[in-house]
Amino acid sequence: MHGKGPGRRVAEIGDRSRGGEPARRGRVKRRIAVMGCVAAASWAAAACALTGAHPPAPSAPAAERAAPPAPADSGTSAVLPLPVVFYTPATRLAVGAAVVHTFRPRGQTRPTVSGAEFIYTQNRQVAALIGTDVHAGPYRIYGLVGHKKFPNRFFGIGNDTDVDEEYTSRATSVEFGFEKRVLAPLYLGVSYLLERSEMLEVEEGGLLAGGAVLGSRGGILSGAGLALTFDTRDDIIAPGRGAYARLHVQRFDDAFGGDYDFTRLDLDLRRYVPTRPGHVLALQGVVRSSTEGAPFHALAQLGGPCLLRGFRDGRFRDRHLVATQVEYRMPLWWRFGLAGFAGAGQVAGAPADLSFDRLHLAAGVGLRLRASGRNRLNLRLDFGYARGASGLYITAGEAF
């Protein structure tokens, strides 16, 4: 899946502010949390659990390239389990597990990717997600079902805000899509998203409590979309070469049974350039835009494990977003690899407000562990740094 889905976000920990805005310093100090994660201990077990896979690609580590290739007509399957353990004041102790499964049928060049995640906290909060992205000949079918009752943070709307509010919402969502290859690298498809959210707790006296922020009372999102995708990547999990471009337009309307009326556009452009055996230069440009009427949780957002790593999820949000990032990936030793990345982006209420002098910058380094000797599924550990913030992310699959 693209953007959100199994194999993308498995666990995000350690996102924290370092007091970039003076008004937030007191609250940040009171929220210092001791974070722990036993995921690192599962890396070796996960690697042993995975079997078979794809013929080595130009981006594979040296040990992988030396392995004998699997027969071209053999089906391959791989499973990556990942335990999740962390602690925050808002959740207290939280435990859970995530798993990503890849399957490539005989004669199929693109694998099917499925995943599931479940987290439960000492405060009786829960987050559950299950999804799949099936490739069968010229067809692609994807689906995602999620339920979440979990604490979050709202930083206001805009590119330069000093708001920091905690809130807890309950949301259930269903998303699915169908695409068909109409030309060799070109896919055309339809999609549908249904989400019901309810606000359970907000900070007294905050913006969300006042009800002035659209979406602060919850509601139903229901929208249908059209997607056009151009894809020449050699692999959809960890590309070593090729290009990817996707235009997705969705219309949310009360005619579909929703509470909000707006149109949302997403444009995702990527390029993967092999520079040396096992080395890949990955480039991405993102444009997101929505008309008036979108609730705050459906606005374009910067931050998190995929776009501008270092900033928290949703640190900057508004109707319009532009961002770009670059990442260099290289083998290190055995199945380990290194990555360095940097990005820039901004949000705005109107396209005319976008400008180079309002860009937010972030950069960082990451460690990769190839799950199997002949499988491109990576366990990813990234540390991102930005002005006034940093974040540590443990996920399965590349950021883009």
Phi, psi and omega per residue, in radians:
M1 nan 2.850 -3.050
H2 -1.941 2.322 3.116
G3 1.430 -1.447 -3.126
K4 -2.012 2.268 3.110
G5 2.871 3.058 3.114
P6 -1.041 2.464 -3.092
G7 1.517 -0.086 3.083
R8 -1.766 -1.378 -3.063
R9 -1.854 2.026 3.107
V10 -1.874 -0.812 3.101
A11 -2.663 2.438 3.070
E12 -2.235 2.118 -3.098
I13 -2.349 2.808 2.955
G14 1.310 0.081 3.032
D15 -1.072 2.213 -3.096
R16 -2.708 2.620 3.069
S17 -1.554 2.589 3.051
R18 -1.945 0.517 3.044
G19 1.372 0.741 3.112
G20 -1.093 -0.612 3.117
E21 -1.921 2.212 -3.088
P22 -0.979 -0.591 -3.081
A23 -1.134 -0.342 -3.079
R24 -1.730 -0.125 -2.977
R25 -1.061 -0.730 -3.113
G26 -1.086 -0.796 -3.127
R27 -1.179 -0.630 3.141
V28 -1.111 -0.733 -3.137
K29 -1.105 -0.605 -3.140
R30 -1.291 -0.257 -3.078
R31 -1.874 0.291 3.118
I32 -1.049 2.228 -3.074
A33 -2.107 2.564 3.023
V34 -1.604 1.969 -3.083
M35 -1.770 2.449 3.039
G36 -2.429 2.667 3.111
C37 -2.654 2.227 3.136
V38 -1.632 0.230 -3.093
A39 -1.057 -0.645 -3.097
A40 -1.033 -0.617 -3.127
A41 -1.193 -0.351 -3.109
S42 -1.577 -0.080 -3.071
W43 -1.039 -0.848 -3.099
A44 -1.132 -0.725 3.125
A45 -1.120 -0.688 3.125
A46 -1.113 -0.712 3.140
A47 -1.106 -0.666 3.141
C48 -1.241 -0.502 -3.090
A49 -1.304 -0.373 -3.082
L50 -1.482 2.529 -3.121
T51 -2.329 2.793 3.019
G52 0.862 3.118 2.879
A53 2.821 -2.690 -2.937
H54 -1.534 2.768 3.007
P55 -1.034 2.553 -3.097
P56 -0.973 2.537 -3.126
A57 -1.985 2.897 -3.141
P58 -1.005 -0.432 -3.089
S59 -1.585 0.068 -3.056
A60 -1.374 2.634 3.068
P61 -1.072 2.884 -3.045
A62 -1.045 -0.745 -3.129
A63 -1.102 -0.622 3.135
E64 -1.208 -0.695 -3.115
R65 -1.141 -0.461 -3.101
A66 -1.411 -0.265 -3.094
A67 -1.247 2.553 3.118
P68 -1.173 2.373 -3.117
P69 -1.201 2.594 3.074
A70 -1.332 2.691 3.087
P71 -1.001 2.496 -3.031
A72 -1.125 -0.453 -3.059
D73 -1.746 0.150 -3.104
S74 -1.555 2.401 3.041
G75 -1.323 2.525 -3.107
T76 -2.278 2.617 -3.100
S77 -2.513 2.544 3.133
A78 -2.598 2.537 3.140
V79 -2.289 2.304 3.105
L80 -2.125 1.862 3.064
P81 -1.576 2.647 -3.116
L82 -2.595 1.943 3.054
P83 -1.279 2.638 -3.125
V84 -2.238 2.151 3.084
V85 -2.462 2.219 3.065
F86 -2.732 2.973 3.139
Y87 -2.417 2.312 2.982
T88 -2.456 2.755 3.097
P89 -1.035 -0.569 -3.087
A90 -1.330 -0.453 -3.106
T91 -1.940 -0.381 -2.861
R92 1.027 -2.573 -3.074
L93 -1.208 2.302 3.109
A94 -2.207 2.354 3.127
V95 -2.325 2.734 3.119
G96 3.096 -2.933 -3.130
A97 -2.699 2.677 3.065
A98 -2.391 2.651 3.123
V99 -2.543 2.451 3.082
V100 -2.153 2.287 -3.131
H101 -2.141 2.301 3.063
T102 -2.081 2.445 -3.137
F103 -2.482 2.214 3.099
R104 -2.046 1.876 3.134
P105 -1.126 2.887 3.129
R106 -1.077 2.300 3.112
G107 1.349 -0.011 -3.113
Q108 -1.640 2.233 -3.103
T109 -1.442 -0.395 -3.127
R110 -2.012 2.336 -3.094
P111 -1.419 2.794 2.948
T112 -1.600 2.305 -3.103
V113 -2.072 2.213 3.096
S114 -2.260 2.700 -3.123
G115 -2.786 2.809 3.100
A116 -2.602 2.643 -3.137
E117 -2.554 2.427 3.072
F118 -2.499 2.278 3.118
I119 -2.334 2.366 3.087
Y120 -2.312 2.403 -3.059
T121 -1.988 2.880 3.122
Q122 -1.133 -0.385 3.084
N123 -1.589 0.305 3.098
R124 1.108 0.607 3.027
Q125 -1.694 2.653 -3.042
V126 -2.496 2.567 3.014
A127 -2.449 2.182 -3.117
A128 -2.379 2.468 -3.078
L129 -2.612 2.375 3.037
I130 -2.510 2.395 -3.090
G131 -2.789 2.915 3.121
T132 -2.628 2.666 3.094
D133 -2.336 1.765 -3.001
V134 -1.756 2.257 3.032
H135 -2.008 2.099 -3.128
A136 -2.395 1.752 -3.112
G137 1.060 -2.198 -3.116
P138 -1.474 0.060 -3.047
Y139 -1.906 2.603 3.011
R140 -2.323 2.244 3.103
I141 -2.243 2.225 3.131
Y142 -2.327 2.643 3.138
G143 -2.647 2.647 -3.098
L144 -2.596 2.204 3.096
V145 -2.177 2.263 -3.103
G146 -2.471 2.648 3.032
H147 -2.447 2.365 -3.050
K148 -2.550 2.252 2.908
K149 -2.236 1.684 -2.881
F150 -2.638 2.595 3.089
P151 -1.291 2.607 3.140
N152 -2.569 3.132 3.126
R153 -2.289 2.461 3.128
F154 -2.001 2.136 -3.080
F155 -1.836 0.254 -3.108
G156 1.547 3.098 3.140
I157 -2.004 2.177 -3.124
G158 2.386 3.010 -3.073
N159 -1.553 -0.188 -3.109
D160 -2.559 1.551 -3.064
T161 -2.173 2.710 3.071
D162 -2.134 0.399 3.105
V163 -1.482 2.501 3.058
D164 -2.661 1.676 -3.093
E165 -2.123 2.450 3.034
E166 -1.633 2.468 3.061
Y167 -2.601 2.782 3.074
T168 -2.200 2.256 3.129
S169 -2.228 2.812 3.035
R170 -2.098 2.211 -3.075
A171 -2.459 2.448 3.039
T172 -2.202 2.302 -3.054
S173 -2.402 2.621 3.049
V174 -2.356 2.244 3.126
E175 -2.388 2.399 3.079
F176 -2.649 2.788 -3.139
G177 -2.702 2.783 3.117
F178 -2.379 2.285 3.131
E179 -2.332 2.629 3.105
K180 -2.318 2.413 3.097
R181 -1.282 2.099 -3.126
V182 -1.758 -0.478 2.987
L183 -2.367 3.005 -3.026
A184 -0.831 -0.905 -3.140
P185 -1.874 0.158 -2.964
L186 -1.982 2.256 3.133
Y187 -2.082 2.499 3.081
L188 -2.230 2.362 -3.066
G189 -2.754 3.105 3.132
V190 -2.187 2.791 -3.138
S191 -2.573 2.861 3.085
Y192 -2.594 2.427 3.123
L193 -2.304 2.269 3.053
L194 -2.251 2.187 -3.127
E195 -2.464 2.302 3.068
R196 -2.065 2.196 -3.101
S197 -2.210 2.663 -3.141
E198 -2.474 2.255 3.120
M199 -1.468 2.153 -3.084
L200 -1.761 -0.737 -3.111
E201 -2.464 2.396 3.048
V202 -2.387 2.817 3.108
E203 -1.292 2.290 3.138
E204 -1.090 2.273 3.132
G205 1.446 0.033 -3.114
G206 -1.507 3.108 -3.134
L207 -1.127 -0.695 -3.127
L208 -1.199 -0.634 3.126
A209 -1.156 -0.545 -3.116
G210 -1.274 -0.306 3.108
G211 1.398 0.093 -3.114
A212 -1.385 -0.353 -3.122
V213 -1.497 2.162 -3.138
L214 -1.080 2.170 -3.103
G215 1.786 -0.107 -3.097
S216 -1.261 -0.125 3.055
R217 -1.882 0.144 -3.111
G218 1.391 -2.742 3.140
G219 2.352 -2.995 -3.084
I220 -2.030 2.255 2.985
L221 -1.786 2.234 3.091
S222 -2.515 2.056 -3.061
G223 -2.671 2.591 3.083
A224 -1.940 2.688 -3.067
G225 -2.516 2.896 3.028
L226 -2.111 2.470 -3.120
A227 -2.320 2.439 3.047
L228 -2.207 2.131 -3.034
T229 -2.212 2.315 3.020
F230 -1.982 2.159 -2.990
D231 -2.511 1.974 3.060
T232 -2.095 0.319 3.136
R233 -1.120 2.539 3.104
D234 -1.354 -0.278 3.102
D235 -2.746 2.419 -3.089
I236 -1.526 -0.216 -3.114
I237 -1.553 -0.889 3.118
A238 -2.448 1.441 -3.054
P239 -1.086 2.505 3.051
G240 -1.899 -0.323 3.112
R241 -2.842 2.825 3.073
G242 1.969 -3.033 -3.095
A243 -2.380 2.743 3.137
Y244 -2.548 2.297 3.087
A245 -2.490 2.299 -3.105
R246 -2.418 2.211 3.042
L247 -1.986 2.124 -3.087
H248 -2.246 2.094 3.132
V249 -2.057 2.220 -3.126
Q250 -2.154 2.473 3.062
R251 -2.044 2.070 3.076
F252 -1.786 2.306 -2.986
D253 -2.705 2.641 3.077
D254 -1.190 -0.286 3.058
A255 -1.131 -0.398 3.090
F256 -1.640 0.092 3.138
G257 1.638 0.224 -3.131
G258 -1.678 3.018 3.136
D259 -1.758 -0.117 -3.059
Y260 -2.214 2.497 3.112
D261 -2.084 1.954 3.082
F262 -2.904 2.887 3.098
T263 -2.064 2.412 -3.107
R264 -2.191 2.376 3.142
L265 -2.132 2.352 3.078
D266 -2.255 2.225 3.076
L267 -2.164 2.138 -3.087
D268 -2.195 2.045 -3.130
L269 -2.060 2.280 -3.119
R270 -2.423 2.632 3.088
R271 -2.498 2.381 -3.124
Y272 -2.150 2.115 -3.034
V273 -2.128 2.020 3.037
P274 -1.280 2.219 -3.121
T275 -1.795 -0.600 3.078
R276 -2.588 2.930 3.069
P277 -0.987 2.084 -3.140
G278 1.524 -0.141 -3.124
H279 -1.833 2.394 -3.130
V280 -2.373 2.321 2.988
L281 -1.768 2.041 -3.103
A282 -1.912 2.315 -3.112
L283 -2.196 2.511 3.124
Q284 -2.535 2.457 2.997
G285 -2.259 2.383 -3.054
V286 -2.288 2.349 3.013
V287 -2.261 2.246 3.101
R288 -2.339 2.449 -3.073
S289 -2.659 2.556 3.074
S290 -2.482 2.651 3.087
T291 -1.399 3.054 3.108
E292 -1.120 2.593 3.120
G293 1.901 -0.022 -3.141
A294 -1.434 2.341 3.040
P295 -1.171 2.808 -3.010
F296 -1.071 -0.579 -3.100
H297 -1.361 -0.141 3.099
A298 -1.814 0.035 3.113
L299 -1.295 2.805 3.063
A300 -1.128 2.422 -3.033
Q301 -2.321 2.490 3.011
L302 -1.883 2.504 3.101
G303 1.991 2.816 3.132
G304 1.879 -2.942 -3.001
P305 -1.379 -0.087 -3.072
C306 -2.100 -0.613 -3.051
L307 -2.248 1.990 -3.047
L308 1.067 1.060 3.072
R309 -1.040 2.328 -3.033
G310 2.179 -0.715 3.030
F311 -1.494 2.590 3.078
R312 -1.133 2.752 3.014
D313 -0.964 2.189 3.091
G314 1.295 0.316 -3.130
R315 -1.054 -0.635 3.059
F316 -2.231 2.269 -3.139
R317 -2.557 2.537 3.085
D318 -2.992 -3.031 -3.062
R319 -1.258 -0.500 -3.064
H320 -2.223 2.490 -3.104
L321 -2.499 2.418 2.932
V322 -2.320 2.413 -3.122
A323 -2.719 2.700 3.059
T324 -2.541 2.605 3.079
Q325 -2.629 2.723 -3.139
V326 -2.308 2.513 3.136
E327 -2.487 2.369 3.087
Y328 -1.955 2.158 -3.083
R329 -2.028 2.368 -3.081
M330 -2.596 2.645 3.089
P331 -1.278 2.656 3.120
L332 -2.023 -1.139 -3.120
W333 -2.874 2.437 -3.128
W334 0.919 -2.105 3.119
R335 -1.740 0.171 3.131
F336 -1.560 2.553 3.077
G337 -2.440 2.897 3.123
L338 -2.095 2.702 3.064
A339 -2.547 2.502 2.993
G340 -2.172 2.430 -3.047
F341 -2.493 2.735 3.082
A342 -2.657 2.615 -3.123
G343 -2.650 2.855 3.103
A344 -2.542 2.520 3.130
G345 -2.989 2.953 3.110
Q346 -2.767 2.845 3.044
V347 -2.162 2.803 -3.128
A348 -2.760 2.733 3.096
G349 -1.389 -0.361 3.128
A350 -2.544 2.566 -3.139
P351 -0.980 -0.556 -3.127
A352 -1.155 -0.329 -3.121
D353 -1.497 -0.125 3.115
L354 -1.313 2.294 -3.138
S355 -2.726 2.733 -3.094
F356 -1.136 -0.541 -3.083
D357 -1.384 0.055 3.120
R358 -2.000 0.261 -3.110
L359 -1.277 2.491 2.969
H360 -1.738 2.387 -3.072
L361 -1.992 2.573 3.087
A362 -2.651 2.642 -3.142
A363 -2.696 2.908 3.127
G364 3.114 -3.055 3.136
V365 -2.307 2.759 -3.122
G366 -2.562 2.769 3.082
L367 -2.011 2.422 3.121
R368 -2.092 2.499 3.012
L369 -2.235 1.989 3.109
R370 -1.217 2.223 -3.002
A371 -1.220 -0.511 -3.106
S372 -2.525 2.701 -3.097
G373 -1.057 -0.434 -3.139
R374 -2.293 0.677 3.107
N375 -2.367 2.419 -3.062
R376 -1.524 0.015 -3.137
L377 -1.233 2.072 -3.106
N378 -1.848 2.530 2.838
L379 -1.582 2.231 -2.982
R380 -2.024 2.233 3.017
L381 -2.104 1.988 -3.087
D382 -2.110 2.456 2.960
F383 -2.043 2.065 -3.132
G384 -1.908 2.516 -3.105
Y385 -2.244 2.334 3.088
A386 -2.481 2.981 -3.132
R387 -1.118 2.027 3.118
G388 1.376 0.151 -3.090
A389 -2.755 2.796 3.022
S390 -2.694 2.849 -3.121
G391 -2.696 2.500 3.048
L392 -1.983 2.256 -3.034
Y393 -2.246 2.310 3.026
I394 -2.097 2.004 -3.081
T395 -2.485 2.957 3.001
A396 -1.871 2.303 -3.135
G397 1.638 2.746 -3.135
E398 -1.304 2.825 3.138
A399 -1.143 -0.576 3.113
F400 -2.820 nan nan
